[in-house]
Amino acid sequence: MSAAQLDWCGFFEYSAEESTHAATLADQVPEELRSDRIAELRELQDGITAARRDSLIGTQIEVLVDAIGEARSFREAPEIDGIVQVPEHLVPGSFVTLTVTNALGPDLVAS
């Protein structure tokens, strides 16, 4: 994770799926350990995501305006990742180039 420096990353705990080879293996990882590992990964990735977002402040990005006041760049998947908060006068459906002025958690602010 540290080497990859991904903008976003999702994590899912292993769960045994009936009739799969993995479900029949001995020495399954205990649920508590799986949960601990996921928590550790999420904490690491949250810091990486915040740093990646902060590094965009002052740069120009092209966004697609999805709705009044909301847009996304190529970095944000709809309904999964954060959004780019944009001026409300921008027309939904338009592409515009804006300057990132702030990062608020997973979201960016651009004008």
GIBEL-V189142 format. One line per field, one symbol per residue. phi: phi as a letter, one per 40 degrees, with the letter a starting at -180 (. if undefined). A space follows every 50 residues. Layout:
phi=???
This chain:
phi=.cccfccbabbbccbcbdgbddccccfcccdccdcccccccccccdccdc cccdcccgccbcbbccadgbaacccbcdgbccbbcbdccccdgccbbbbc babbgccbbba
